[in-house]
Amino acid sequence: MRLALFLHPRVDLAQGGFTVHWSTVIGLLALWAVYQWRVAVHRRRDGLRLPAGRQASLAVGLLAMFLTLNGPIHDISDYYLFTGHMVQHLVLTFVTPPLLLLGVPGWMLRPALAHPGVAAVARWVTVPRTAFALFNLVLAVWHLPPLYNSAMFYHPVHITQHLMFLVTAVIVWWPLLSPLPELPRLSYPGQMLYSFLMTLPMTIVSIFIVYADHVLYPAYASAPRLWGLSPLADQRLGGLIMWIPGGLFFYGLASVIFFRWSTSQRDDRAGAQVHAG
């Protein structure tokens, strides 16, 4: 695994600057261009404008992806600390996907469902139990030492890892934020249960990492040290970041859903009283 040091020279953080990987920039700009093209076509054809909030949501999601895959977060996660990699993965799975889903309107995705094969796959992967299983299986398998170490050693494997995280994260967020009634969201109680269950697999993976008595990922053992963290301390801190902030994120989400549910019930009761009067 130490050979990776020679295949992928480390970035010297002391030199400052902001490293940019142009493949990510090209990909993100292409996504934004396609999005704006579809918005323009919809406006010319139907005379409807996409709310600025949706466009802002998608823009922030793409910006979060850019900042995660470039600059200091990328450099620390790839060349120095496992902890940095966990921060990167949390942003890629818990920040970017919901912003993208909030930014894309249903009419932009609906034409894809006209293809029977696409519609069948979409219906299958967005079923809550399937979405839950796909994401958490990908999360667990990629944190097994053989696969994780391969991702650190071979850049194409690393790219595959991130793409699988992003795709399955969009899928796992679908039951909570679906923009298409054809592929509906869960009810509010279902969303709360789903959010709670999301904490369980991540906790199991985190415990495996935190309580390991040796370094699971040798690429970080041979890395220059940052902030006085030993390789084992870095590994445990990274596991705790996945465990505690990741878990609290979904507990907080369940709380938000509960308050939205309560508000919707009050609105329904108020509407019923108005009609009765």
WOQUIVEN-V80860 format. One line per field, one symbol per residue. burial: b if it has 16 or more other ideal C-beta (glycine too) atoms within 10 Angstrom, else e. A space follows every 10 residues. Layout:
burial=???
This chain:
burial=eeebeeebee beeeeeeeee eeebeeebee eeeebeebbe ebeeeeeeeb eeebbebbeb bbebbbebbb bbbbbbbbbb bbbbbbbbbb bbbbbbbbbb bbbbbeebbe eebeeeeeee ebeebbebeb bbebbbebbe ebbeeeebbb bbbeeeebee bbebbbebbb bbbbbbbbbb eebebbebee bbebbeebbe bbeebbeebe eeeebbbbbb bebeeeeebe bbebbbbbbb bbbeebbebb eebbeebeee eeeeeeeeee eeeeeee
